[in-house]
Amino acid sequence: MLFSSQIALGNLAILCRILRHNLGAGLSVVEIFRQQSKRGRAEVKPIAGRVADRLQAGESLAEAFGKETGRFPPLFLSMVRVGEETGHLAEIFGELEKYYSLEQKLRRQFVSQSILPVLQFFFAIFVVAGLIWVLGMIGQTPGKPPPPPIFGLTGTKGALTFLGFVFGTLSLLLLGYVFFKRQFRHLATFEALLLRIPVLGTCLEAIAMSRLCLAMQLTLDSGMPIGNAMRLNLAATGNNAFSLHAEQVALVLKKKKPLTEALALVRPLPPDFLDLVAAAELSGSVPEMMRHQAEYYREESGRRLTALTKAASMGLWMLYAGCVIYAIFAIANIYLGALGGVK
């Protein structure tokens, strides 16, 4: 990921697969990480060695992973904690393997579908810059009136100014987003706003819901106190708009209130999901319902990410088309001006 030190998705999925197989075969986590420190992927080897040392010293797996600052996603850390507390580590790593494999597939799909529109967009920028430069050259021709400038710019200096403005603006937007995301104090408010953005919001919602349902499936049938379970479940979404309400939910459940009433405090939850929880709670089949919902939202997140990719591609294509159309009209204006000078 851009500006991120996290382990690559492919290596993370492979690590989850290895942990699932080896834990299922009866190996201890210390043995597994000793093996990975010698035979694992290059990116994983040094981390595996440090994790094995911490496990040997008596730390839990969640604590050992947690000290690898920024190397593992919040969802991974939360789900490992869930697995340790419920005794379902192998199953957790199996689900994480599926999740990260899907996320890698969707990310590759997003990149492949975005390459052409991005190339078109940058091509359009250079077309406009080239037109500005050409107009400056034409304006220097003796005996001919100078053509109208584009955005008030002509010549080499104008073209460089245009390119500097465009790429400078794009760089500032990117750096501003990264800084804002890392430094914004009210991150839950920011992420709640993102959930309201058309197309993007529905995609983020589906991803968070797939994580929540997976965590609830594993914790609600484990014997863990339900208040503690819901704290972990909401943290597992990786979205602060959901996890912000964890303490309120735990407090309501501590008073022996229904799960549906507690979850109603989590504002980003879809109303139809709450209806399903209410029905499942009456029949005593909440974990089973969560299993089906986790699968549904996993597939839904794939569909919605595809829609987001198409929308982003269309937006970039429209920018490209706008720049090209502007260039066509500018050239036509020059041509008509030249015809008028001939007359």
C-alpha positions in Angstrom: 0.0 0.0 0.0 1.1 3.5 -0.7 3.0 5.1 2.2 2.5 2.0 4.2 4.9 -0.5 5.8 2.3 -3.2 6.1 3.1 -6.7 4.8 2.0 -7.2 1.2 -1.5 -8.8 0.8 -0.1 -11.8 -1.0 2.4 -12.5 1.7 -0.2 -12.0 4.4 -2.6 -14.5 2.7 0.2 -17.0 2.4 1.1 -16.6 6.1 -2.5 -17.1 7.1 -2.6 -20.3 4.9 0.5 -21.7 6.5 -0.7 -20.9 10.0 -4.1 -22.6 9.2 -2.5 -25.8 7.9 0.2 -26.1 10.6 -2.2 -25.3 13.5 -4.6 -27.9 12.1 -1.8 -30.4 12.0 -1.1 -29.8 15.7 2.1 -27.7 15.5 2.6 -25.0 18.2 2.7 -21.4 17.1 6.3 -21.2 18.3 7.4 -24.0 16.0 5.5 -22.5 13.1 7.2 -19.1 13.5 10.6 -20.7 13.9 10.0 -22.5 10.6 8.9 -19.2 9.0 11.9 -17.4 10.2 14.0 -19.8 8.2 11.8 -20.8 5.2 9.3 -18.0 4.9 9.0 -15.2 2.4 11.8 -12.6 2.6 9.4 -10.0 4.0 8.1 -12.4 6.6 11.3 -14.0 7.9 12.6 -11.2 10.2 9.1 -10.6 11.6 8.6 -14.4 12.2 11.9 -14.6 14.1 10.9 -11.7 16.4 7.4 -13.1 17.0 8.9 -16.5 17.8 11.2 -15.0 20.4 8.3 -13.1 22.1 6.2 -16.3 22.1 9.1 -18.2 23.7 9.3 -15.5 26.4 5.6 -16.1 27.3 3.8 -13.4 25.4 0.5 -14.1 23.7 0.3 -14.2 19.9 -1.8 -11.0 19.8 0.8 -9.2 22.0 3.7 -10.5 19.8 2.0 -9.3 16.6 1.0 -6.0 18.2 4.6 -5.0 18.8 5.3 -5.2 15.0 4.1 -1.6 14.6 2.4 -1.0 11.4 3.3 -4.3 9.8 -0.1 -6.0 10.3 -3.6 -4.5 9.5 -5.9 -3.7 12.4 -8.3 -6.4 11.3 -5.6 -9.1 11.4 -4.6 -8.1 15.0 -8.2 -8.0 16.2 -9.1 -11.3 14.7 -6.0 -13.0 16.1 -7.1 -11.7 19.5 -10.6 -13.2 18.9 -9.0 -16.5 17.8 -6.8 -16.7 21.0 -9.7 -15.9 23.3 -12.1 -18.3 21.6 -9.7 -21.2 20.8 -10.5 -20.9 17.1 -7.1 -19.7 15.8 -6.9 -22.2 12.9 -10.4 -21.3 11.8 -9.7 -17.6 12.1 -6.6 -17.9 9.9 -8.6 -19.8 7.4 -11.2 -17.0 7.2 -8.4 -14.3 7.1 -6.8 -16.2 4.2 -10.0 -16.1 2.2 -10.5 -12.4 3.1 -7.0 -11.3 2.1 -7.0 -13.4 -1.0 -10.2 -11.7 -2.1 -8.9 -8.3 -1.2 -5.8 -9.0 -3.3 -7.9 -10.1 -6.2 -10.1 -7.0 -6.0 -7.1 -4.7 -5.7 -5.6 -6.2 -8.8 -8.9 -5.9 -10.6 -9.1 -2.2 -9.5 -5.6 -1.5 -10.8 -6.2 -3.3 -14.1 -9.4 -1.5 -14.8 -7.9 1.9 -13.8 -4.7 1.8 -15.9 -6.3 2.9 -19.2 -8.4 5.8 -17.8 -5.4 7.0 -15.8 -3.1 6.9 -18.9 -5.8 8.7 -20.8 -6.1 11.4 -18.2 -2.3 12.0 -18.1 -2.2 12.0 -21.9 -4.9 14.7 -22.0 -2.9 16.8 -19.6 0.2 16.6 -21.9 -2.0 17.3 -24.9 -3.2 20.6 -23.3 0.3 21.5 -22.2 1.5 20.8 -25.8 -1.2 23.0 -27.2 -0.2 25.8 -24.9 3.4 25.5 -26.1 2.3 25.4 -29.8 0.1 28.5 -29.3 3.2 30.3 -28.0 5.2 29.3 -31.0 2.4 30.5 -33.4 2.2 33.7 -31.5 5.9 34.4 -32.2 5.3 34.1 -36.0 5.9 37.6 -37.6 2.9 39.2 -39.3 0.3 37.0 -37.7 -2.0 37.9 -34.8 -1.3 35.9 -31.6 -3.9 33.1 -31.0 -6.0 33.3 -27.8 -4.3 31.8 -24.8 -5.5 28.7 -22.9 -6.2 29.4 -19.3 -4.3 32.6 -19.8 -1.1 30.7 -20.6 1.0 30.5 -23.8 4.5 29.3 -24.8 7.0 27.2 -23.0 6.6 29.1 -19.7 2.9 28.7 -19.9 3.1 24.9 -20.6 5.5 24.4 -17.7 3.2 26.5 -15.4 0.2 24.4 -16.4 2.0 21.1 -15.7 3.4 22.4 -12.4 -0.1 23.5 -11.3 -1.8 20.2 -12.3 0.9 17.8 -10.8 1.4 20.1 -7.8 -2.3 20.0 -7.1 -2.5 16.2 -7.4 0.5 15.8 -5.1 -1.0 18.1 -2.5 -4.3 16.3 -2.6 -2.6 12.9 -2.1 -0.3 14.1 0.7 -3.2 16.0 2.3 -5.3 12.9 2.3 -2.6 10.8 3.9 -1.8 13.4 6.5 -5.5 14.0 7.2 -6.2 10.3 7.7 -3.3 9.9 10.0 -3.6 13.1 12.0 -7.4 13.8 12.1 -8.4 13.6 15.7 -12.0 12.7 15.1 -11.3 9.8 12.7 -14.7 8.2 13.5 -16.4 11.3 12.2 -14.3 11.3 9.1 -15.0 7.6 8.4 -18.7 8.1 9.0 -18.7 10.9 6.4 -16.9 8.5 3.9 -19.8 6.0 4.4 -22.2 8.6 3.1 -20.4 9.2 -0.2 -22.3 7.5 -3.0 -20.7 4.3 -4.4 -17.6 4.6 -2.1 -19.7 4.5 1.1 -21.6 1.4 0.1 -18.3 -0.3 -0.7 -16.8 0.6 2.6 -20.0 -0.5 4.4 -19.9 -3.9 2.8 -16.3 -4.5 3.7 -16.9 -3.5 7.3 -20.0 -5.6 7.5 -18.2 -8.7 6.2 -15.6 -8.3 8.9 -18.2 -7.8 11.6 -20.3 -10.8 10.6 -17.2 -13.0 10.5 -16.1 -11.9 13.9 -19.6 -12.3 15.4 -19.9 -15.8 13.9 -16.8 -16.9 15.7 -17.3 -15.1 19.1 -21.0 -15.5 19.8 -20.8 -19.3 19.9 -17.5 -19.5 21.9 -18.7 -19.0 25.5 -16.9 -15.6 25.7 -18.9 -12.9 27.6 -21.0 -11.2 25.0 -19.9 -7.7 26.1 -16.3 -8.5 25.5 -17.1 -10.3 22.3 -18.9 -7.3 20.9 -16.0 -5.0 21.7 -13.7 -7.3 19.7 -16.3 -7.7 16.9 -16.7 -4.0 16.4 -12.9 -3.4 16.5 -12.6 -6.2 13.9 -14.4 -4.0 11.4 -11.3 -1.8 11.0 -13.7 1.1 10.8 -13.8 3.7 13.6 -17.4 4.7 12.7 -18.4 1.2 13.9 -15.9 0.7 16.8 -16.7 4.1 18.3 -19.9 2.5 19.7 -18.2 -0.5 21.3 -18.4 0.6 24.9 -22.0 1.7 24.6 -22.9 -1.7 23.1 -21.1 -3.5 25.9 -22.8 -1.4 28.6 -26.3 -2.2 27.2 -25.5 -5.9 27.0 -24.1 -5.8 30.6 -27.6 -4.8 31.6 -29.0 -8.0 30.0 -30.6 -6.1 27.2 -31.2 -7.9 23.8 -28.4 -7.9 21.2 -30.7 -6.1 18.7 -31.2 -3.2 21.1 -27.5 -2.9 21.7 -26.6 -3.0 18.0 -29.2 -0.3 17.3 -26.7 2.1 18.9 -24.2 1.4 16.1 -25.5 4.0 13.6 -23.8 2.7 10.5 -25.5 -0.7 10.7 -28.0 -1.2 7.9 -31.7 -1.5 9.1 -32.2 -4.8 7.3 -29.2 -6.3 9.1 -30.8 -5.3 12.5 -34.1 -6.9 11.4 -32.2 -10.2 10.6 -30.5 -10.1 14.0 -33.8 -9.6 15.7 -35.3 -12.6 13.9 -32.2 -14.8 14.6 -32.1 -13.7 18.2 -35.7 -14.9 18.7 -34.9 -18.3 17.1 -31.5 -18.6 18.9 -29.6 -18.9 15.6 -27.5 -15.7 15.6 -24.1 -17.4 14.9 -25.6 -19.4 12.0 -27.2 -16.2 10.6 -23.8 -14.4 10.9 -22.1 -17.2 8.9 -24.6 -16.6 6.0 -24.3 -12.8 6.3 -20.5 -12.9 6.3 -20.6 -14.8 3.0 -23.2 -12.5 1.6 -21.2 -9.3 2.5 -18.0 -10.9 1.3 -19.6 -11.3 -2.2 -21.3 -8.0 -1.9 -18.1 -6.2 -1.2 -16.7 -7.7 -4.4 -19.6 -6.4 -6.4 -19.5 -3.0 -4.8 -15.8 -2.6 -5.3 -16.3 -3.5 -9.0 -19.0 -0.7 -9.2 -16.6 1.7 -7.4 -13.8 0.9 -9.9 -16.2 1.5 -12.9 -17.3 4.8 -11.4 -13.7 5.9 -10.8 -12.8 4.9 -14.3 -15.7 6.8 -15.7 -14.8 9.9 -13.8 -11.2 9.8 -15.1 -12.5 9.1 -18.6 -14.8 12.2 -18.4 -11.8 14.3 -17.3 -9.8 13.0 -20.2 -12.7 13.7 -22.6 -13.2 17.2 -21.2 -9.5 18.0 -21.8 -9.5 16.6 -25.3 -12.8 18.5 -26.2 -11.3 21.7 -24.9 -8.2 21.1 -27.0 -10.3 20.5 -30.1 -12.3 23.7 -29.6 -9.1 25.7 -29.0 -7.5 24.3 -32.3 -10.8 25.1 -34.1 -10.7 28.6 -32.7 -7.1 29.1 -34.0 -8.1 27.7 -37.4 -11.1 30.0 -37.7 -9.0 32.9 -36.6 -6.5 32.1 -39.3 -9.2 32.0 -42.0 -10.5 35.4 -40.8 -7.0 36.8 -41.2 -6.8 35.5 -44.7 -9.9 37.3 -45.7 
